[in-house]
Amino acid sequence: MDSILTFWYQMTENPLLFIAVSLTLGVILVNGWTDAPNAIATCVVTRCMPPKAAILMAAVFNFLGVFVMTLINATVAETITKMVDFGTDPDKAIISLSAALFAIVLWATLAWIFGIPTSESHALIAGLTGSAIALHNSLAGVNGAEWIKVIYGIGISVTLGFGLGWLVCKLVTLIFYKANRPKTEPFFRGAQIAGAASMAFMHGAQDGQKFMGVILLCVYMSQGEALPSDIHIPLWLMVVCSVVMAAGTAMGGKKIIKSVGMDMVKLEKYQGFSADIAAALSLLFCSVFSLPVSTTHAKTTSIMGVGAVKRVSAINFGVVKEMVLTWVLTFPGCGLVGFIMTKLFMFIFT
């Protein structure tokens, strides 16, 4: 699979693989318009960058995040691929995986319609888990040792996101307490652009690895082979995932940008910078320790932490409630859809 031409030949020779990869790219596209905008939301709403320039920047740094972090530590991709077991029958395995991916696209699209920044990371995990359960008719297809990392990731990303958001913003407030605010505007404009770039970088490092891991899973399962212990991700796959993700951001990002960056907390430039740095640090910590976490979790909770520095009432808890409800429903909801779609796909295609 080192060559894109070899990969294309494999897909044209195997219709099931073609469908599974196409659905994975569809999930990446949906991720682009629901998750990736979180990386640049604060930068856009504080008018540090226009949307088109911010989207282009996000695309570049998403790719860099995928490339650099994969070279350093590809264990997030490995965690996703080892989380579930689709058995040894290549046809049934690829049909089940396709059903899971279809469920994820359906779930994420509904969330986007309502403007709620749902977590594609958790939808991916839930969809794959529900599909594996349906295939085995039991929990035998779920690897509990890898799945528990998701639970750790939720707790750590939420705690770090909020705590670092509050801490970074508090430090910035104290450092610039006596500064002339108009004179600090140029500095924080540049600082926030840098913060948004770091957030986009970490989004690629986390979500890019997850979806590339799924594509590799598609290829090996279609051949009836087990994944190697040392995963090698080719450069062309990194480029493809980054381009598709950027296209999704360009298509539908504005709605999520408004929900995250404007409706939750009214942000000034120094606050936007604080939120971006806090979220990026949270994601970096989780990536280093191989925890597949939600970039949405990290960014939204960091914004809440920043808002709490001024006063707790600055946070729009109506928006927060919607997000929490969506996160709570994602695992059972998308998991159930994945289960049902797998049973339906197995009935139709086997």
C-alpha positions in Angstrom: 0.0 0.0 0.0 3.0 2.3 -0.2 1.9 3.5 -3.7 -1.4 5.2 -4.3 -1.7 3.4 -7.7 -1.4 0.1 -5.9 -4.1 1.2 -3.5 -6.4 2.3 -6.4 -5.9 -1.1 -8.1 -6.9 -2.9 -4.9 -10.1 -0.8 -4.6 -11.1 -1.3 -8.3 -10.5 -5.1 -7.9 -12.6 -5.3 -4.7 -16.0 -3.5 -4.7 -16.5 -4.0 -1.0 -13.1 -2.3 -0.3 -14.1 0.6 -2.6 -17.3 1.1 -0.7 -15.6 1.0 2.7 -12.9 3.5 1.7 -15.4 5.8 0.1 -17.5 5.8 3.3 -14.4 6.5 5.3 -13.6 9.5 3.2 -17.2 10.5 3.7 -16.7 10.4 7.5 -13.5 12.5 7.1 -15.5 15.0 5.0 -18.1 15.2 7.7 -15.4 15.6 10.3 -14.1 18.5 8.3 -17.3 20.4 8.6 -18.2 19.5 12.1 -14.9 19.0 14.0 -12.2 20.9 12.1 -14.0 24.3 12.4 -13.4 24.1 16.2 -9.7 24.6 15.6 -10.3 28.0 13.9 -13.6 29.1 15.4 -12.1 31.6 17.9 -9.7 33.0 15.4 -12.5 33.8 13.0 -15.1 35.2 15.4 -12.5 37.6 17.0 -11.7 38.8 13.4 -8.1 37.8 13.5 -8.4 36.0 10.2 -11.2 35.9 7.5 -12.8 32.5 7.1 -11.2 31.5 3.8 -7.7 32.3 5.1 -8.4 30.4 8.4 -9.7 27.4 6.5 -6.5 27.3 4.3 -4.4 27.6 7.4 -6.3 24.8 9.0 -5.8 22.6 6.0 -2.0 23.1 6.0 -1.6 22.6 9.8 -4.0 19.6 9.8 -1.6 18.0 7.3 1.5 18.9 9.3 -0.2 17.5 12.4 -0.9 14.2 10.7 2.6 14.0 9.2 4.7 15.1 12.2 2.8 13.3 14.9 2.6 10.1 12.9 6.4 10.1 12.5 6.8 10.7 16.3 3.9 8.5 17.7 1.3 6.6 15.6 -0.3 4.9 18.6 -3.6 6.8 18.4 -4.1 5.1 15.0 -3.1 1.8 16.5 -5.6 2.2 19.4 -8.5 2.7 17.0 -7.6 -0.3 14.8 -7.2 -2.6 17.8 -10.4 -1.4 19.6 -12.7 -3.9 17.9 -12.4 -7.2 16.2 -14.4 -7.9 13.0 -13.4 -11.6 12.8 -11.5 -13.5 10.1 -14.1 -13.6 7.3 -13.0 -10.7 5.0 -16.4 -10.2 3.3 -18.3 -10.1 6.5 -15.7 -7.9 8.1 -15.7 -5.3 5.4 -19.5 -5.2 5.2 -19.7 -4.7 8.9 -17.1 -1.9 8.8 -19.0 -0.2 5.9 -22.2 -0.3 8.0 -20.4 1.3 10.9 -19.0 4.1 8.7 -22.5 4.7 7.1 -23.9 5.0 10.6 -21.2 7.6 11.6 -22.0 9.7 8.5 -25.7 9.6 9.2 -25.2 10.5 12.9 -22.8 13.3 12.2 -24.9 14.8 9.4 -27.9 15.0 11.7 -25.8 16.8 14.3 -24.5 19.3 11.7 -28.1 20.1 10.6 -28.9 21.2 14.1 -25.6 23.1 14.5 -24.3 21.1 17.4 -20.5 20.4 17.4 -20.8 16.7 18.0 -17.6 14.6 18.4 -16.8 12.5 15.3 -14.1 10.8 17.4 -16.8 9.4 19.7 -19.2 8.7 16.9 -16.4 6.7 15.2 -15.7 4.7 18.3 -19.4 4.1 19.0 -20.2 3.1 15.4 -17.3 0.6 15.2 -18.3 -0.8 18.6 -21.9 -1.2 17.8 -21.0 -2.9 14.5 -18.6 -5.3 16.1 -21.3 -6.3 18.7 -23.8 -6.9 15.9 -21.4 -9.1 14.0 -20.5 -11.3 17.0 -23.9 -11.0 18.7 -22.0 -10.4 21.8 -19.2 -8.2 23.4 -16.6 -10.7 22.1 -15.6 -8.3 19.4 -14.8 -5.4 21.7 -11.3 -5.0 23.1 -11.8 -3.7 26.6 -8.2 -2.9 27.2 -8.2 -0.5 24.3 -11.7 0.8 24.9 -10.9 1.9 28.4 -8.5 4.5 26.9 -11.6 6.3 25.6 -13.0 6.7 29.0 -9.7 8.0 30.3 -9.5 10.4 27.4 -13.0 11.8 28.1 -12.1 12.6 31.7 -8.6 13.9 31.0 -9.6 16.1 28.0 -12.5 17.7 29.8 -10.5 18.4 33.0 -7.4 19.6 31.1 -9.4 21.7 28.7 -11.3 23.6 31.3 -8.5 23.8 33.8 -5.9 24.9 31.3 -8.3 27.4 29.7 -8.9 29.0 33.1 -5.2 28.9 34.0 -3.8 30.3 30.7 -6.4 33.1 30.6 -5.8 34.0 34.2 -2.0 34.2 33.6 -2.5 36.3 30.5 -4.8 38.6 32.5 -2.3 39.0 35.3 0.7 39.6 32.9 -1.1 42.2 30.9 -3.0 43.7 33.8 -1.4 47.2 33.5 -0.9 47.1 29.7 -2.7 49.6 27.4 -5.4 47.3 25.8 -5.4 48.9 22.3 -1.6 48.6 22.1 -1.9 44.8 22.9 -4.3 44.2 20.0 -1.6 43.5 17.3 0.3 41.1 19.6 -2.8 39.1 20.5 -4.0 39.1 16.9 -0.7 37.4 15.9 -0.7 35.2 19.0 -4.2 34.0 18.3 -3.3 33.1 14.7 -0.4 31.1 16.1 -2.8 29.5 18.7 -5.3 28.5 16.0 -2.5 27.0 13.9 -1.4 24.9 16.9 -5.0 23.8 17.5 -5.3 22.8 13.8 -2.0 20.9 14.1 -3.2 18.9 17.0 -6.6 18.3 15.4 -4.7 16.6 12.5 -2.5 14.7 15.0 -5.6 13.3 16.7 -8.4 12.9 14.1 -6.2 12.4 11.1 -4.6 9.4 12.7 -7.9 7.9 13.7 -9.3 8.0 10.2 -6.1 6.8 8.5 -6.2 3.9 10.9 -9.7 3.0 9.7 -8.5 3.1 6.0 -5.7 0.7 6.9 -8.2 -1.5 8.7 -10.3 -1.6 5.5 -7.3 -2.7 3.4 -6.1 -5.4 5.7 -9.6 -6.8 6.5 -10.5 -6.9 2.8 -7.5 -9.2 2.3 -8.3 -11.3 5.3 -5.0 -10.3 7.0 -4.4 -9.1 10.6 -3.0 -5.7 11.1 0.8 -5.6 11.7 2.0 -4.6 15.1 4.0 -1.7 13.6 1.6 0.4 11.4 3.2 2.2 8.5 1.1 5.1 7.2 2.2 6.3 3.7 2.6 10.0 2.9 0.0 10.0 0.1 -2.7 8.8 2.6 -1.8 11.7 4.9 -2.3 14.2 2.0 -5.6 12.6 0.9 -7.1 12.7 4.4 -5.9 16.3 4.9 -7.4 17.5 1.6 -10.7 15.8 2.2 -10.9 17.3 5.7 -10.2 20.8 4.4 -12.9 20.4 1.8 -15.4 19.6 4.5 -14.4 22.6 6.6 -14.9 24.8 3.5 -18.3 23.3 2.8 -20.0 23.6 6.2 -17.7 25.1 8.8 -19.3 28.4 9.4 -22.3 27.0 11.2 -20.1 25.2 13.8 -17.8 28.2 14.0 -20.8 30.3 15.1 -22.0 27.7 17.6 -18.6 27.2 19.2 -17.0 30.7 18.9 -20.0 33.0 19.3 -22.9 31.4 21.0 -21.0 29.8 23.9 -18.9 32.7 25.2 -18.3 36.2 23.7 -14.6 36.2 23.2 -11.9 38.9 23.0 -8.6 38.2 21.2 -6.6 37.4 24.4 -9.4 35.0 25.4 -9.4 33.3 22.0 -5.6 32.9 22.3 -5.9 31.4 25.7 -8.6 28.9 24.6 -6.5 27.8 21.6 -3.3 27.2 23.5 -5.1 25.4 26.3 -6.9 23.1 24.0 -3.8 22.4 21.9 -1.8 21.5 25.1 -4.6 19.2 26.2 -4.6 17.4 22.9 -0.8 17.1 22.9 -0.8 15.5 26.3 -3.5 13.0 25.2 -1.7 12.2 21.9 1.6 11.5 23.7 -0.1 9.0 25.9 -2.0 7.3 23.1 -5.5 8.4 24.2 -8.0 8.9 21.3 -9.9 12.0 22.5 -12.3 14.5 21.1 -11.0 17.7 19.7 -14.4 19.2 20.3 -14.2 18.2 24.0 -10.9 19.9 24.4 -11.8 23.1 22.5 -15.3 23.7 24.0 -14.2 23.0 27.6 -11.2 25.3 27.2 -13.5 28.1 26.0 -15.7 27.5 29.1 -12.6 27.7 31.3 -11.7 31.0 29.7 -15.2 32.4 30.2 -15.1 31.4 33.8 -12.1 33.7 34.5 -14.3 36.8 34.0 -17.4 35.3 35.5 -19.3 32.0 35.4 -22.4 33.8 34.0 -20.4 34.7 30.9 -20.9 31.1 29.7 -24.0 30.4 27.7 -25.1 27.2 29.6 -27.9 26.6 27.2 -25.4 25.9 24.4 -23.2 23.9 26.9 -26.3 21.8 27.9 -26.9 20.9 24.2 -23.3 19.9 23.7 -23.2 17.7 26.8 -26.5 16.1 25.8 -25.1 15.3 22.4 -21.9 13.8 23.9 -23.9 11.7 26.3 -26.2 10.4 23.5 -23.4 9.8 21.0 -22.1 6.5 22.4 -25.5 4.7 22.8 -27.1 6.5 19.9 -24.4 6.1 17.2 -23.6 2.6 18.6 -27.2 1.6 18.2 -27.3 3.0 14.6 -24.1 1.1 13.9 -25.6 -2.1 15.3 -28.8 -1.7 13.2 -27.0 -0.8 10.0 -24.7 -3.8 10.4 -27.6 -6.2 10.8 -29.3 -4.5 7.7 -26.1 -4.6 5.6 -25.5 -8.3 6.5 -29.0 -9.2 5.5 -28.7 -7.4 2.2 -25.2 -8.2 1.1 -24.7 -11.8 2.5 
